[in-house]
């Protein structure tokens, strides 16, 4: 009896289906992030998307019952945070302008997004030592 080789899947199952419209093609990374959240790989996602896709993004997250908050970055760009309600609720307390968050908020956001803890600690200390500039001073 020979064991067959399973076909390689180049895209997660969430991508199966129609990807023919330009809006869907633009949102491939967003859909991949949903896949990662649903699989438990991440608790919080931050993705920057076209502002014109906001309606599609909100509809998708609402349909999947995923907590989210959206901040305008520029007239044509938005930052979309989504994931565990506990994490999204913390993000809602932050200034929408990432260059104006406190060093402590910068640290917390990095940890919640799954960045390397040691590197986040080093970044935090560099911010406190004025080697990296943020818009606000430490608390």
Residue pairs with C-beta under 8 A, 6 or more apart in sequence:
12 32
12 35
13 35
14 31
14 32
14 34
14 35
14 38
15 28
15 31
15 32
15 35
18 24
19 25
19 28
23 52
23 53
23 56
26 49
26 50
26 53
27 49
27 53
27 56
27 57
29 47
30 47
30 49
30 53
30 57
30 60
30 80
31 60
33 42
33 45
33 47
33 82
34 45
34 60
34 61
34 64
34 66
34 82
36 42
36 45
37 43
37 45
37 66
37 82
37 83
38 64
42 83
42 113
42 114
43 83
43 84
43 87
43 112
43 114
44 81
44 82
44 83
44 84
44 87
44 88
44 91
44 112
44 113
44 114
45 80
45 81
45 82
45 83
45 113
46 79
46 80
46 81
46 109
46 113
47 79
47 80
48 73
48 77
48 78
48 79
48 80
49 57
49 77
49 78
49 80
50 76
50 77
50 78
51 72
51 74
51 75
51 76
51 77
51 78
52 76
53 78
54 70
54 78
57 68
57 70
57 78
57 80
58 68
58 70
61 67
61 68
61 82
66 82
66 83
67 82
67 83
67 84
67 85
67 88
67 89
68 80
68 81
68 82
68 83
68 88
69 81
69 82
69 88
69 91
69 92
70 78
70 79
70 80
70 81
71 78
71 79
71 81
71 96
71 97
72 78
72 79
72 96
73 79
79 96
79 98
81 87
81 88
81 91
82 88
87 112
90 108
90 112
91 109
91 112
94 101
94 105
94 109
95 101
95 105
95 136
97 135
98 109
99 134
99 135
100 134
100 135
100 136
101 109
101 134
101 135
101 136
102 134
102 136
102 137
102 138
102 139
103 124
103 127
103 128
103 134
103 136
103 138
104 124
104 138
104 139
106 123
106 124
106 127
106 134
107 120
107 121
107 123
107 124
110 120
110 123
111 117
111 120
123 132
126 132
127 133
127 134
127 138
128 138
